[in-house]
C-alpha cells in the first residue's frame, strides 16, 4: 500500500518544507520553505504556508533547474 508522496520532475522544494501523505506534487511545481503540504499540488503551481495553499501559477519553466524563486517581476518597493 502506498503511503508516500509522489514528487514529479522539476519540482523545487524549499528548506524545511514538509510533504505529508499519499499525494502527488505535479511537474515543475514549487513549494515554499517551511510549508506543510497535505493536498495534491497541480503542475506549474507554487504553494506556501501552513497548511500550504496555491499562491501562484507559473509558466512552463522548471524551477528546480533554473532555481527561479521569484513570484513576480516587479521591482522591490522603495522605502525612502
N, C-alpha and C positions, 0 to 999 in steps of 0.2 A: 504494500500500500504506500502511495506517495504522500510524504509529509513535508517535503522541502520545496522552496520556491524555484521557479524556472526563470533564469536571467538570460535574456536573448542577446544577440550580437550588438555591440556598440553602446552598451549601457554605461553611464557614468554614475557611480555610487559614491557619494560624499563620505567624508570621515565620520565614523561612529554612527552611520545610518544603520537601521535595523529593518530587516525584511522578515515578516513572520507568516508562517503557514504555507499551504499548498496553493500559491498564487503565481501568476505569470507577470513578469516585467517585460514589456514589449521592446522590440528593436529600437535602438537609438533613444531610449528614454533617459531621463536624468533624475536622480534623487539627491536632494539637498542634504548637506551634513547635518547629522543629529536627528534626521527624520525617522519616523516609525511607520513603515508601510504595512498595512493589514488588508488592503484590497488590491486587485489586479491593476496594473498601470498600462495604459494604452501606448502603442508605439509613438515615438516622437513627442511625448509629453514630459513635462517637468513637474515633479511633486515636491512639496516641502511641508514640514510641520509635524505635530504630534496630536492626533494621527495625521499622516500625510494626506494632503489634498492637491489636486492638479492646479498649478498656478500659471502654466503657460503651455502652449503647443508650439513645438519647434518646426523648422523646415524638414529637410531630409538629412542634414549633416549628422555624423556620428560623434556625439560629444566626447565619448571615451577616447577617440583617436585624435581629435583636434584640441582636447582639453578646453573647449569653449564653454565657459560657465557664466556667460553674460546673458541676462534675460532680455535686455533691450539695448539699443544702440544710442540712446540719448545720453548726452554728456551729464556728468555729475553736477548737481546744483552748487552754485557758488554761495559761500557763507560769509561774504564780506559785507 
